[in-house]
């Protein structure tokens, strides 16, 4: 997270109030119906893009709002109170963005962050696998280098934003024999293309609307 914002404190408060009005006016009246019907709110997501919510913690120099963590926490609290699924649509996406902002190279930041900020590229994090959740060092998805690219083989499950999104921060093993095991792991930013297959959307008891899927690479 960052404290480099391009909004002054008054504008920040105005932004939080605008999000409140949006949640109360456009989301709250429909939540019961959308949650029960497992309805994906495409129009709401489009409006969230326009508001800049997909870039709210991305630094201003990369096209985001660069909101401070405490303001982001206030926004997440408000969204979760109205419909938790909306918080998941933004939050998983921004976890992916923060991985690039905090750990990527400058070239990677310039390549991805502006498109994350507008929501042109939208997604989340692909960590969990059918046989591995908490113990992530046990993942079996492998990326093998072939010339100037990598070939990924494996499967992921419970991946939020992976049906309607188009990009995932994908945890893989680049050296499956490494000891300790975490030294052989890498995080790829995988945009959807051939070889990135959404196998099925998972049905859930709650936290519906948001797409959570099985993936095959
Ligand atoms: C709605 C939903 C959305 C999700 N979205 C994503 C997503 O976007 N991306 C993604 O990568 N994953 C996602 N997940 C997966 C989630 O992160 C995993 O479910 C989680 O990591 C736990 O893994 P697991 O379900 O395999 O449980 P397990 O790892 O099998 O754990 C089961 C239980 O055992 C406990 N446990 C495990 N190991 C130990 C230990 N060594 N000592 C003590 N207790 C232990 C755990 O705390 C837990 O209570 C999602 C899951 C759900 C339900």
py3Dmol code that shows the C-alpha trace and the ligand (Angstrom):
import py3Dmol

protein = """\
ATOM      1  CA  UNK A   1       0.000   0.000   0.000  1.00  0.00           C
ATOM      2  CA  UNK A   2       1.040   3.581  -0.477  1.00  0.00           C
ATOM      3  CA  UNK A   3       0.421   7.030   0.858  1.00  0.00           C
ATOM      4  CA  UNK A   4       1.191   8.795  -2.446  1.00  0.00           C
ATOM      5  CA  UNK A   5      -2.188  10.145  -3.464  1.00  0.00           C
ATOM      6  CA  UNK A   6      -3.244  12.649  -6.080  1.00  0.00           C
ATOM      7  CA  UNK A   7      -6.309  13.636  -4.036  1.00  0.00           C
ATOM      8  CA  UNK A   8      -6.230  16.246  -1.274  1.00  0.00           C
ATOM      9  CA  UNK A   9      -8.059  15.385   1.998  1.00  0.00           C
ATOM     10  CA  UNK A  10     -11.239  17.179   0.867  1.00  0.00           C
ATOM     11  CA  UNK A  11     -11.305  15.287  -2.422  1.00  0.00           C
ATOM     12  CA  UNK A  12     -10.679  12.040  -0.579  1.00  0.00           C
ATOM     13  CA  UNK A  13     -13.708  12.601   1.643  1.00  0.00           C
ATOM     14  CA  UNK A  14     -15.772  13.510  -1.427  1.00  0.00           C
ATOM     15  CA  UNK A  15     -14.662  10.235  -3.051  1.00  0.00           C
ATOM     16  CA  UNK A  16     -15.695   8.170  -0.005  1.00  0.00           C
ATOM     17  CA  UNK A  17     -19.075   9.963   0.028  1.00  0.00           C
ATOM     18  CA  UNK A  18     -19.528   9.302  -3.701  1.00  0.00           C
ATOM     19  CA  UNK A  19     -18.855   5.591  -3.113  1.00  0.00           C
ATOM     20  CA  UNK A  20     -21.419   5.646  -0.265  1.00  0.00           C
ATOM     21  CA  UNK A  21     -24.050   7.201  -2.523  1.00  0.00           C
ATOM     22  CA  UNK A  22     -23.280   4.683  -5.282  1.00  0.00           C
ATOM     23  CA  UNK A  23     -23.588   1.740  -2.858  1.00  0.00           C
ATOM     24  CA  UNK A  24     -26.801   3.001  -1.305  1.00  0.00           C
ATOM     25  CA  UNK A  25     -28.434   4.051  -4.566  1.00  0.00           C
ATOM     26  CA  UNK A  26     -27.338   1.422  -7.078  1.00  0.00           C
ATOM     27  CA  UNK A  27     -26.376  -1.659  -5.084  1.00  0.00           C
ATOM     28  CA  UNK A  28     -28.263  -1.834  -1.775  1.00  0.00           C
ATOM     29  CA  UNK A  29     -31.783  -2.051  -3.306  1.00  0.00           C
ATOM     30  CA  UNK A  30     -30.796  -5.130  -5.377  1.00  0.00           C
ATOM     31  CA  UNK A  31     -28.479  -7.065  -3.063  1.00  0.00           C
ATOM     32  CA  UNK A  32     -30.950  -9.635  -1.762  1.00  0.00           C
ATOM     33  CA  UNK A  33     -32.067 -10.538  -5.290  1.00  0.00           C
ATOM     34  CA  UNK A  34     -28.544 -10.565  -6.809  1.00  0.00           C
ATOM     35  CA  UNK A  35     -27.070 -12.632  -3.969  1.00  0.00           C
ATOM     36  CA  UNK A  36     -29.841 -15.252  -4.172  1.00  0.00           C
ATOM     37  CA  UNK A  37     -29.698 -15.442  -7.959  1.00  0.00           C
ATOM     38  CA  UNK A  38     -25.886 -15.589  -8.055  1.00  0.00           C
ATOM     39  CA  UNK A  39     -26.090 -12.663 -10.451  1.00  0.00           C
ATOM     40  CA  UNK A  40     -22.862 -11.093 -11.755  1.00  0.00           C
ATOM     41  CA  UNK A  41     -23.276  -7.282 -11.681  1.00  0.00           C
ATOM     42  CA  UNK A  42     -21.631  -6.283 -14.991  1.00  0.00           C
ATOM     43  CA  UNK A  43     -23.135  -2.765 -14.967  1.00  0.00           C
ATOM     44  CA  UNK A  44     -22.022  -2.181 -11.393  1.00  0.00           C
ATOM     45  CA  UNK A  45     -18.490  -3.320 -12.282  1.00  0.00           C
ATOM     46  CA  UNK A  46     -18.503  -0.918 -15.264  1.00  0.00           C
ATOM     47  CA  UNK A  47     -19.512   1.913 -12.928  1.00  0.00           C
ATOM     48  CA  UNK A  48     -16.790   0.916 -10.449  1.00  0.00           C
ATOM     49  CA  UNK A  49     -14.248   1.150 -13.285  1.00  0.00           C
ATOM     50  CA  UNK A  50     -15.441   4.678 -14.110  1.00  0.00           C
ATOM     51  CA  UNK A  51     -15.140   5.701 -10.463  1.00  0.00           C
ATOM     52  CA  UNK A  52     -11.509   4.579 -10.372  1.00  0.00           C
ATOM     53  CA  UNK A  53     -12.089   1.910  -7.724  1.00  0.00           C
ATOM     54  CA  UNK A  54      -9.887  -0.645  -9.513  1.00  0.00           C
ATOM     55  CA  UNK A  55      -6.949   1.725  -9.158  1.00  0.00           C
ATOM     56  CA  UNK A  56      -7.668   3.183  -5.743  1.00  0.00           C
ATOM     57  CA  UNK A  57      -4.447   1.919  -4.091  1.00  0.00           C
ATOM     58  CA  UNK A  58      -2.314   2.108  -7.241  1.00  0.00           C
ATOM     59  CA  UNK A  59       0.068   5.070  -7.147  1.00  0.00           C
ATOM     60  CA  UNK A  60      -0.924   8.207  -9.044  1.00  0.00           C
ATOM     61  CA  UNK A  61       2.213   7.982 -11.234  1.00  0.00           C
ATOM     62  CA  UNK A  62       0.833   4.684 -12.616  1.00  0.00           C
ATOM     63  CA  UNK A  63      -2.671   6.020 -13.189  1.00  0.00           C
ATOM     64  CA  UNK A  64      -4.297   5.139  -9.854  1.00  0.00           C
ATOM     65  CA  UNK A  65      -5.777   7.250  -7.064  1.00  0.00           C
ATOM     66  CA  UNK A  66      -3.019   6.260  -4.624  1.00  0.00           C
ATOM     67  CA  UNK A  67      -5.381   6.321  -1.650  1.00  0.00           C
ATOM     68  CA  UNK A  68      -3.845   5.765   1.766  1.00  0.00           C
ATOM     69  CA  UNK A  69      -4.457   2.422   3.451  1.00  0.00           C
ATOM     70  CA  UNK A  70      -6.846   3.868   6.042  1.00  0.00           C
ATOM     71  CA  UNK A  71      -9.090   5.281   3.283  1.00  0.00           C
ATOM     72  CA  UNK A  72      -8.969   1.993   1.400  1.00  0.00           C
ATOM     73  CA  UNK A  73      -9.977   0.202   4.626  1.00  0.00           C
ATOM     74  CA  UNK A  74     -12.953   2.580   4.978  1.00  0.00           C
ATOM     75  CA  UNK A  75     -14.033   1.810   1.401  1.00  0.00           C
ATOM     76  CA  UNK A  76     -13.744  -1.952   1.956  1.00  0.00           C
ATOM     77  CA  UNK A  77     -15.739  -1.684   5.177  1.00  0.00           C
ATOM     78  CA  UNK A  78     -18.521   0.156   3.344  1.00  0.00           C
ATOM     79  CA  UNK A  79     -18.588  -2.211   0.377  1.00  0.00           C
ATOM     80  CA  UNK A  80     -18.562  -5.315   2.587  1.00  0.00           C
ATOM     81  CA  UNK A  81     -21.419  -3.932   4.675  1.00  0.00           C
ATOM     82  CA  UNK A  82     -23.588  -3.475   1.566  1.00  0.00           C
ATOM     83  CA  UNK A  83     -22.479  -6.541  -0.465  1.00  0.00           C
ATOM     84  CA  UNK A  84     -19.343  -8.515   0.389  1.00  0.00           C
ATOM     85  CA  UNK A  85     -19.091  -9.800  -3.194  1.00  0.00           C
ATOM     86  CA  UNK A  86     -18.308  -6.284  -4.441  1.00  0.00           C
ATOM     87  CA  UNK A  87     -15.449  -6.000  -1.964  1.00  0.00           C
ATOM     88  CA  UNK A  88     -14.053  -9.280  -3.354  1.00  0.00           C
ATOM     89  CA  UNK A  89     -14.232  -8.001  -6.928  1.00  0.00           C
ATOM     90  CA  UNK A  90     -12.028  -5.018  -6.009  1.00  0.00           C
ATOM     91  CA  UNK A  91      -9.894  -6.501  -3.270  1.00  0.00           C
ATOM     92  CA  UNK A  92      -8.533  -9.603  -5.063  1.00  0.00           C
ATOM     93  CA  UNK A  93      -7.743  -7.394  -8.049  1.00  0.00           C
ATOM     94  CA  UNK A  94      -5.795  -4.946  -5.903  1.00  0.00           C
ATOM     95  CA  UNK A  95      -3.837  -7.765  -4.228  1.00  0.00           C
ATOM     96  CA  UNK A  96      -2.616  -8.663  -7.739  1.00  0.00           C
ATOM     97  CA  UNK A  97      -1.855  -4.978  -8.414  1.00  0.00           C
ATOM     98  CA  UNK A  98       0.061  -4.586  -5.141  1.00  0.00           C
ATOM     99  CA  UNK A  99       2.220  -7.615  -6.001  1.00  0.00           C
ATOM    100  CA  UNK A 100       3.319  -5.773  -9.148  1.00  0.00           C
ATOM    101  CA  UNK A 101       3.586  -2.345  -7.494  1.00  0.00           C
ATOM    102  CA  UNK A 102       5.623  -3.591  -4.522  1.00  0.00           C
ATOM    103  CA  UNK A 103       7.662  -6.409  -6.092  1.00  0.00           C
ATOM    104  CA  UNK A 104       7.640  -5.900  -9.863  1.00  0.00           C
ATOM    105  CA  UNK A 105      10.337  -4.282 -11.973  1.00  0.00           C
ATOM    106  CA  UNK A 106       9.792  -0.735 -13.232  1.00  0.00           C
ATOM    107  CA  UNK A 107       9.083  -2.161 -16.704  1.00  0.00           C
ATOM    108  CA  UNK A 108       6.400  -4.470 -15.232  1.00  0.00           C
ATOM    109  CA  UNK A 109       4.848  -1.600 -13.260  1.00  0.00           C
ATOM    110  CA  UNK A 110       4.565   0.570 -16.382  1.00  0.00           C
ATOM    111  CA  UNK A 111       3.235  -2.328 -18.423  1.00  0.00           C
ATOM    112  CA  UNK A 112       0.531  -3.520 -16.017  1.00  0.00           C
ATOM    113  CA  UNK A 113      -0.448  -0.911 -13.419  1.00  0.00           C
ATOM    114  CA  UNK A 114      -2.108   1.665 -15.728  1.00  0.00           C
ATOM    115  CA  UNK A 115      -4.276  -1.101 -17.225  1.00  0.00           C
ATOM    116  CA  UNK A 116      -5.058  -2.493 -13.751  1.00  0.00           C
ATOM    117  CA  UNK A 117      -6.034   1.032 -12.615  1.00  0.00           C
ATOM    118  CA  UNK A 118      -8.628   1.495 -15.362  1.00  0.00           C
ATOM    119  CA  UNK A 119      -9.890  -2.075 -15.009  1.00  0.00           C
ATOM    120  CA  UNK A 120      -8.951  -2.861 -18.628  1.00  0.00           C
ATOM    121  CA  UNK A 121      -7.033  -5.737 -17.052  1.00  0.00           C
ATOM    122  CA  UNK A 122      -8.962  -7.122 -14.118  1.00  0.00           C
ATOM    123  CA  UNK A 123      -8.554 -10.222 -12.008  1.00  0.00           C
ATOM    124  CA  UNK A 124      -7.187 -11.618  -8.788  1.00  0.00           C
ATOM    125  CA  UNK A 125      -4.770 -14.151  -7.351  1.00  0.00           C
ATOM    126  CA  UNK A 126      -4.332 -17.792  -8.382  1.00  0.00           C
ATOM    127  CA  UNK A 127      -2.715 -19.611  -5.482  1.00  0.00           C
ATOM    128  CA  UNK A 128      -4.955 -22.480  -4.305  1.00  0.00           C
ATOM    129  CA  UNK A 129      -4.882 -25.876  -6.038  1.00  0.00           C
ATOM    130  CA  UNK A 130      -7.132 -28.949  -5.763  1.00  0.00           C
ATOM    131  CA  UNK A 131      -4.670 -30.591  -3.331  1.00  0.00           C
ATOM    132  CA  UNK A 132      -3.258 -27.542  -1.654  1.00  0.00           C
ATOM    133  CA  UNK A 133      -4.635 -24.492   0.137  1.00  0.00           C
ATOM    134  CA  UNK A 134      -2.904 -23.451   3.337  1.00  0.00           C
ATOM    135  CA  UNK A 135       0.423 -25.133   2.529  1.00  0.00           C
ATOM    136  CA  UNK A 136       1.190 -23.187  -0.640  1.00  0.00           C
ATOM    137  CA  UNK A 137       4.718 -24.564  -0.873  1.00  0.00           C
ATOM    138  CA  UNK A 138       3.070 -27.827  -1.967  1.00  0.00           C
ATOM    139  CA  UNK A 139       1.652 -26.402  -5.214  1.00  0.00           C
ATOM    140  CA  UNK A 140       2.196 -28.584  -8.288  1.00  0.00           C
ATOM    141  CA  UNK A 141       1.653 -26.058 -11.078  1.00  0.00           C
ATOM    142  CA  UNK A 142       4.965 -25.807 -12.910  1.00  0.00           C
ATOM    143  CA  UNK A 143       6.286 -23.190 -15.352  1.00  0.00           C
ATOM    144  CA  UNK A 144       9.085 -24.427 -17.601  1.00  0.00           C
ATOM    145  CA  UNK A 145      11.175 -21.992 -19.600  1.00  0.00           C
ATOM    146  CA  UNK A 146      11.197 -22.530 -23.381  1.00  0.00           C
ATOM    147  CA  UNK A 147      13.335 -19.913 -25.100  1.00  0.00           C
ATOM    148  CA  UNK A 148      11.887 -16.464 -24.361  1.00  0.00           C
ATOM    149  CA  UNK A 149       8.671 -17.685 -22.720  1.00  0.00           C
ATOM    150  CA  UNK A 150       7.347 -20.084 -20.093  1.00  0.00           C
ATOM    151  CA  UNK A 151       4.952 -22.992 -20.552  1.00  0.00           C
ATOM    152  CA  UNK A 152       2.639 -23.458 -17.555  1.00  0.00           C
ATOM    153  CA  UNK A 153       1.124 -26.835 -16.637  1.00  0.00           C
ATOM    154  CA  UNK A 154      -1.241 -27.342 -13.741  1.00  0.00           C
ATOM    155  CA  UNK A 155      -4.599 -26.520 -12.217  1.00  0.00           C
ATOM    156  CA  UNK A 156      -5.972 -23.998  -9.740  1.00  0.00           C
ATOM    157  CA  UNK A 157      -9.238 -23.918  -7.845  1.00  0.00           C
ATOM    158  CA  UNK A 158     -11.381 -21.391  -5.963  1.00  0.00           C
ATOM    159  CA  UNK A 159      -9.957 -18.545  -8.026  1.00  0.00           C
ATOM    160  CA  UNK A 160     -12.022 -15.395  -7.583  1.00  0.00           C
ATOM    161  CA  UNK A 161     -12.606 -13.033 -10.557  1.00  0.00           C
ATOM    162  CA  UNK A 162     -11.301 -15.626 -13.005  1.00  0.00           C
ATOM    163  CA  UNK A 163     -14.395 -16.000 -15.208  1.00  0.00           C
ATOM    164  CA  UNK A 164     -15.241 -12.337 -15.814  1.00  0.00           C
ATOM    165  CA  UNK A 165     -11.701 -11.065 -15.224  1.00  0.00           C
ATOM    166  CA  UNK A 166      -8.927 -11.408 -17.798  1.00  0.00           C
ATOM    167  CA  UNK A 167      -5.728 -11.633 -15.758  1.00  0.00           C
ATOM    168  CA  UNK A 168      -4.445 -13.576 -12.736  1.00  0.00           C
ATOM    169  CA  UNK A 169      -1.393 -13.331 -10.493  1.00  0.00           C
ATOM    170  CA  UNK A 170      -0.478 -16.993 -10.834  1.00  0.00           C
ATOM    171  CA  UNK A 171       1.682 -18.825  -8.289  1.00  0.00           C
ATOM    172  CA  UNK A 172       3.857 -21.497  -9.917  1.00  0.00           C
ATOM    173  CA  UNK A 173       6.963 -23.565  -9.315  1.00  0.00           C
ATOM    174  CA  UNK A 174       9.803 -22.538 -11.591  1.00  0.00           C
ATOM    175  CA  UNK A 175      12.174 -24.939  -9.789  1.00  0.00           C
ATOM    176  CA  UNK A 176      10.204 -27.850  -8.300  1.00  0.00           C
ATOM    177  CA  UNK A 177      13.377 -29.341  -6.761  1.00  0.00           C
ATOM    178  CA  UNK A 178      14.408 -26.205  -4.828  1.00  0.00           C
ATOM    179  CA  UNK A 179      15.047 -26.437  -1.081  1.00  0.00           C
ATOM    180  CA  UNK A 180      13.597 -24.699   0.836  1.00  0.00           C
ATOM    181  CA  UNK A 181      10.610 -25.115  -1.485  1.00  0.00           C
ATOM    182  CA  UNK A 182       9.558 -21.451  -1.511  1.00  0.00           C
ATOM    183  CA  UNK A 183      12.821 -20.514  -3.263  1.00  0.00           C
ATOM    184  CA  UNK A 184      11.615 -22.347  -6.359  1.00  0.00           C
ATOM    185  CA  UNK A 185       8.328 -20.436  -6.558  1.00  0.00           C
ATOM    186  CA  UNK A 186       7.401 -17.471  -8.775  1.00  0.00           C
ATOM    187  CA  UNK A 187       4.383 -15.248  -9.276  1.00  0.00           C
ATOM    188  CA  UNK A 188       3.442 -14.754 -12.944  1.00  0.00           C
ATOM    189  CA  UNK A 189       1.008 -12.172 -14.257  1.00  0.00           C
ATOM    190  CA  UNK A 190      -0.998 -14.399 -16.596  1.00  0.00           C
ATOM    191  CA  UNK A 191      -3.321 -12.690 -19.059  1.00  0.00           C
ATOM    192  CA  UNK A 192      -6.054 -14.842 -20.567  1.00  0.00           C
ATOM    193  CA  UNK A 193      -5.060 -16.480 -23.846  1.00  0.00           C
ATOM    194  CA  UNK A 194      -4.758 -19.985 -25.327  1.00  0.00           C
ATOM    195  CA  UNK A 195      -3.787 -22.414 -22.619  1.00  0.00           C
ATOM    196  CA  UNK A 196      -5.578 -20.491 -19.834  1.00  0.00           C
ATOM    197  CA  UNK A 197      -8.853 -22.364 -19.461  1.00  0.00           C
ATOM    198  CA  UNK A 198     -11.720 -21.698 -17.051  1.00  0.00           C
ATOM    199  CA  UNK A 199     -13.007 -25.227 -16.395  1.00  0.00           C
ATOM    200  CA  UNK A 200     -16.109 -24.348 -14.371  1.00  0.00           C
ATOM    201  CA  UNK A 201     -17.622 -21.814 -12.043  1.00  0.00           C
ATOM    202  CA  UNK A 202     -18.094 -23.142  -8.524  1.00  0.00           C
ATOM    203  CA  UNK A 203     -21.453 -22.917  -6.756  1.00  0.00           C
ATOM    204  CA  UNK A 204     -21.284 -21.370  -3.302  1.00  0.00           C
ATOM    205  CA  UNK A 205     -23.647 -21.167  -0.323  1.00  0.00           C
ATOM    206  CA  UNK A 206     -23.022 -17.430   0.073  1.00  0.00           C
ATOM    207  CA  UNK A 207     -20.660 -14.711  -1.202  1.00  0.00           C
ATOM    208  CA  UNK A 208     -22.443 -15.190  -4.509  1.00  0.00           C
ATOM    209  CA  UNK A 209     -22.444 -13.064  -7.626  1.00  0.00           C
ATOM    210  CA  UNK A 210     -18.664 -13.007  -7.622  1.00  0.00           C
ATOM    211  CA  UNK A 211     -17.138 -15.627  -9.931  1.00  0.00           C
ATOM    212  CA  UNK A 212     -14.990 -18.293  -8.250  1.00  0.00           C
ATOM    213  CA  UNK A 213     -13.671 -20.958 -10.612  1.00  0.00           C
ATOM    214  CA  UNK A 214     -11.474 -23.928 -11.411  1.00  0.00           C
ATOM    215  CA  UNK A 215      -8.703 -23.182 -13.897  1.00  0.00           C
ATOM    216  CA  UNK A 216      -6.525 -25.381 -16.085  1.00  0.00           C
ATOM    217  CA  UNK A 217      -3.194 -24.371 -17.627  1.00  0.00           C
TER     218      UNK A 217
END
"""
ligand_1 = """\
53
LIG
C -15.218 -18.225 -1.635
C -13.760 -18.528 -1.758
C -12.959 -17.744 -2.575
C -11.607 -18.038 -2.720
N -10.837 -17.263 -3.557
C -9.547 -17.608 -3.759
C -8.746 -16.872 -4.697
O -9.186 -15.898 -5.307
N -7.477 -17.293 -4.900
C -6.932 -18.365 -4.264
O -5.783 -18.685 -4.515
N -7.668 -19.073 -3.352
C -8.951 -18.720 -3.098
N -9.694 -19.435 -2.204
C -9.092 -20.593 -1.536
C -8.692 -20.299 -0.105
O -7.644 -19.381 -0.090
C -8.362 -21.638 0.538
O -9.598 -22.260 0.770
C -7.560 -21.496 1.794
O -6.233 -21.142 1.478
C -7.580 -22.769 2.648
O -7.182 -23.846 1.892
P -8.037 -25.193 1.891
O -9.463 -24.853 1.613
O -7.359 -26.187 1.001
O -7.978 -25.692 3.394
P -6.816 -26.513 4.103
O -5.477 -25.961 3.733
O -7.051 -27.960 3.845
O -7.124 -26.175 5.608
C -8.272 -26.725 6.267
C -8.229 -26.305 7.729
O -7.044 -26.830 8.355
C -6.288 -25.764 8.944
N -4.882 -26.052 8.756
C -4.259 -26.274 7.576
N -2.949 -26.516 7.785
C -2.735 -26.405 9.102
C -1.584 -26.557 9.943
N -0.374 -26.840 9.432
N -1.746 -26.385 11.265
C -2.962 -26.111 11.792
N -4.087 -25.967 11.056
C -3.975 -26.103 9.733
C -6.713 -24.506 8.206
O -6.550 -23.346 9.010
C -8.180 -24.774 7.937
O -8.981 -24.458 9.040
C -11.044 -19.153 -2.027
C -11.850 -19.923 -1.180
C -13.185 -19.629 -1.054
C -14.027 -20.499 -0.155
"""
view = py3Dmol.view(width=600, height=400)
view.addModel(protein, "pdb")
view.setStyle({"model": 0}, {"cartoon": {"style": "trace"}})
view.addModel(ligand_1, "xyz")
view.setStyle({"model": 1}, {"stick": {}})
view.zoomTo()
view.show()
